[in-house]
């Protein structure tokens, strides 16, 4: 679980997702014109969706073009893994310029989970790329209807690190407010930015991951954002029990009421064996319900915390952090789930942890 400088040297990867017509292409075109984007590689499904006519400088290969901004634009019609691998190989060989960031634009009907799985599990990609942020575009006018009628749209908003409410100038105040309220209920931790014609600073979208390449350090609070569940307490049901842990959760009485967001806090340290057992059970039996999991754990026998991150059936390798971000040393785990409430998660992890504690105590006595 040790952390090395290699974590920081991996290429930051941002996934831009959002429903059909929500403004992903407009956003991407606007981002590519901004300063500081010259060392960015972009993977899209079809070149025709991006306004390359005035940007194209030269074609590097059949499926890679170099833009006059210095950005590399790659069309990935097939396997994402092969596309990322090819980009990295061409970069290593000097066939294309150096890049230190990748943007992946999904199709409007895409479930973002498989892309996140790929970045977290492929042996080569995990050593060369790291997931930095998931950015989801939501149409200010049609977003509510899309959330009602299309589960993909709900999932795209639920797993986001940043949500952009596009075409914000075309919707009235009541429509925007209602949509924002609904999005905050779906995903309290994701900042929501109104956007017109894709105009937003790249600094608001990038560096949302655990690792900050500019400072060569980790910003746990920015990544986890567990405080968001406290700030929006009026939309949550608070629970606290005698086991020394509590959670903050809510239900949304809409078509997307299957999605729940909550943070579970454990006051007592957790045994690593207990957490691993819990993770194996839930990813095997309820993996499709664990849309995204982030956490910082206080482990028995460890002075420093450990960060964990999962998407559905896949847990990313844990990372030991050099120090606690604050004086609060409780374990905090943020869940975004589908048809899975906090009680079964909380109780199962608590009882597994208690069982391991009893076993360890028994072993100590026998020794």
N, C-alpha and C positions, 0 to 999 in steps of 0.2 A: 504493500500500500504506500510505499515511499514515493514522494514527489521529487521529480528531477527537473532540470532545466529543459529537458526535451518536451515537457508539457507545454512550455511557452513557445518553443520553436515550431510546433506543429501549425499548419495553415488554418487560420480561422475560417469557419464555414457558416454562412448565413442561408437559411432556407426562407424563400418568399413564397407564401401560399395565400390562397383566398379564392372565393367562388368565382365562377364565370362572370366577366364584366365588372369585377370589383376594382379594377385599376392596377393590377400587378405590372402590366407592361408599361403603363404610363409612369408608374413609380420607378421602374427599372431604368427607363429612358432618362428620367430626371436625375436619378442617382449617378448615372454614368457621365453626366456633364459636370459633376462637382469636383472641386479640387481634392486631391488626395486619393482619387479612385484609380490612378494610373497603374497600380500594382494589383489590380483585381481581375480575376478570371470569372466569367459568367457562363453558366450552363443553362441553356434553354431548350425547349422542345423543337421549335422551328424558328429559323432566322426570320421568316416572314412576319412573325409577331412583333419583332423589334425593329424600330426605325433606324435601319443601318444605312440607308441611302446617303445621308449627309455625314455619317460617322465613319463609314468603311474606308480604310486606307489600302489594305492589301489582304489578299487571301493567303493564309499561311499554309493551310492544307485543305483537304476537301471539306472538313467539318469544323475548321478553326479559322476565325478571322481576327485581324488586329485592328482595333479602332484607333482613331487619331488621338483619343484621350490617353492611349497607352493600355487601355483595357483589352483583355482577350475575351472573345465571345465564341463559345463552343456550342454547337447544336448536338444535343444528345437525344436521338430518336429511339434508342434502345436501352441498353443496360447502363444504369447510373455508375455502377462500379467500374465498368470498362472505360466510361467517359472520364471519370476522375483519375483513374490509373494512367490513361493515355496523356492527359494533361500534365500529370506529374512527371512522366517519362520524358515528354517533349521539353518540359522545363529543365530537367536534369541534363538533357543532351544539348541544351542551348538552342533548340529549334524554335522556341517561343520565349518571350521575355520572362524575367523573374516575376512571380506574383506572390503576395503574402495573404491574400484573401480570396475566397471563392463564394460566389452567390449562385444558388440553385433556385431557379424559378419552376414551380410545379404547374401542372395543368389545373384548370379551374375545378375539375371534379376529383382531384387527387386527395387521397387520404395521406397526410404527411407522415404517418407512423412508419411505413416501410422505408422512407428516405432516412429517417432518424435511426431506424434499425441498422441500415447499411453503414452509416457513419460510425455506429457504435460497435459493430461486430466484425466487419471485414478486416482480416489480419493486416493487410497492407494499409488500408485507409486509416485504421485506428492509430498507426504509428506516424502517419504523415498529415492527417487532418484532424481537427477538433471542432465539435459543434459549438458555435458561438451564440447564435440566436435564431429563433423562429419568428418571422415577421408575417402577420396575417392582415390582409386588406379586407375590409368590410364596407360594402356600399351603403352610404348613409340613407339613401332612399329605399333601396330594395333589400337591405340587410335583414330586417325583421322578417320579411316574408321568406327569405332564403333560409333563415334559421328555423322557421316553422316547417318548411317543406323538404329540406335537404339535410340529412344527418351529417354529410361531409362538411357542410358549412359550420355546423355546431362544433365538430371535432377540430376543424381548422382554428376556430377562435379559442377553443378550450386549451389547446396545447401551446399557444403562442407565448413568446416572451414580450412581444410588442404588438399592439393592435392599432392599425391605422384606419380611421373612419374616413373613407375617401368620398369625393364629391360633396364635401361638407357644406359647400356654398349653395348647393341645390336643394337641400332639405331644410324644412322649417325647424324652429327651435324645439317644438314639442316632439317632432319625429327624432331629432338628434338626441334629445334628453332621454327619451324612452329607450332608444337603441343602446345608448351608453350605459344606462341602468342595467339593462339586460346583459350586456357584455361584462360588466363588472361583477354581476352575480355569477356568470359562467366562469370567469377567470379574474378573481380579485387582484392577483399579483401583477398582471400585465398592464403597464401604462397604456392609456388610450390617447392617441393624437389625432385631431382633425386635420385632414390633408386636402389641399386643392391642387389639382394637376400634378400630383406627385411631389409637391414642393415640401421637403422636410430635410433637415440636416442629418447627414450620415451618422453624426455622433449620437443621435437619439436611437439609432437602430442597431449599431454595432457595439461590441464589447459588453454584451449582456451575459456572457458566460462566466464561469467561475474564475478563469484566469484573465488577468489584465496584462496584455503584452507590453503596454506602454510603461508600466511600473514594475513589471516582472514580479507581480504579487497577486494575491487572490482577494477578491471582493465578495465575501460570502453574503453579506447583507444585500448587496445589489442583485446577486444571483438568486438567492432564496426568497427574499421579499416576504418573509413570514409575517412581518408587521402589517401587511396589507389586510390580513384576516382580522386583525384587531381594529384597524382603522374603519373598516366597514362592518363594525359589529352590529349595527342596526339591521343588517341583512343576514345575520347569522344566528344560529341557535348555539348557545354556549353550554358545554357540559364539563363537569368536573366530578371525579369520584374519589373513593378512598384509596385507590391504587396509586395516587400521586401523579396522575396525568390527566390531561383534559384536551378537548378539541373544540374547534370552531367550524361549524358547517352550516349549510343552508340548502333550501330546496327552491327550485324555480317552477312556478306553476305554468309551464308552457310546454310546447312540443319537446323542448330541450331539457325537461325536468329530469331526464335520466342522467344528466351530467351533474356531478357534485364536486365542489372544491372545498377542501378543509385542511387544517393544519393540526397535527397531533403532537403534543408535547409530553415528554417523559422526564420527570424530575430525577429519577434514579438512573444510574448508568446502565447501559444495555450490554449484555454478553454478545460478542460477535457471533458465536455459534448459534445463539438464539435468533439473531437477525437473519443469518444466512439460511437457517431452516425455514423461517417465516417467508423469506423471499422466494425460496425454491417452491414452497407449497403454493403461494399465491400466483406466481408467474405460470406455474403449470396448470392450476385449476381455474384461475380467474384472470389470466394475463390480458385477455381482451378487454377487461374492465379497468385495468390500470393504465389510463391514457398517458399519464406522466407522473412521475414521482421524483421529488428532490428532497434531500435532507442533509442535516448535519448531526452526527451521532457522537454522544459521549459514551465511549466504550470502557467496559471494565478493564482495568490494568493499563490504560492508555492515558497519557497526559494531554495529548493534543487531539482535536476532533478529527473525524473522518467524514468526508463528503460522499454521498451516494446519489445516483441518478439512474432512473429507469424509464423506459417507454414500453408499455405493454409487457410482452414476454421477455424483454431483454434488460438486464441490469448492466450498466457501464461498470468497468473495473473501479473500485473505490479509490479515493485519493486521500492520503493523510495530509492534513494541513499543518503548517508550522506552529500555529497558535490559535487560540480562540479569538473571534472578532470582537468580543465584549466580555464583561464580567458574568454574563449569563451563560452557564455551562450546561444547560439542559439540552437534551436531544429534541430536535424539531424536524418533523417530516411533513412536507406539503404534498397532498394528493389531489389529483384531478381524476375522477373515476366515472365510470358509466355503470349504473345499476348496482352500485356497491357503496354502502354507507360507512361511516366512520366506526360504528360500534364493533362490527365484526373484525375490522382491522386492529382496532385498539385492544380489544379483549384477547385476540389470538396472539398478538405480539407480547402482551403483558404475561399471559399464562406460559408461553414458551420461555420467556425470560425468567420467570419464577421457577420453572422446572429446571432450567440449567443452573440457576443459583442453588437450588436444593441439592442437585447432583454434585456440584462443586463443593458444597459444604460437607456433604457426606464423604466425599473423597478426602477432604482435609482431615475429618475426624478419624478416618481409617488410617491415615498416614501417621 
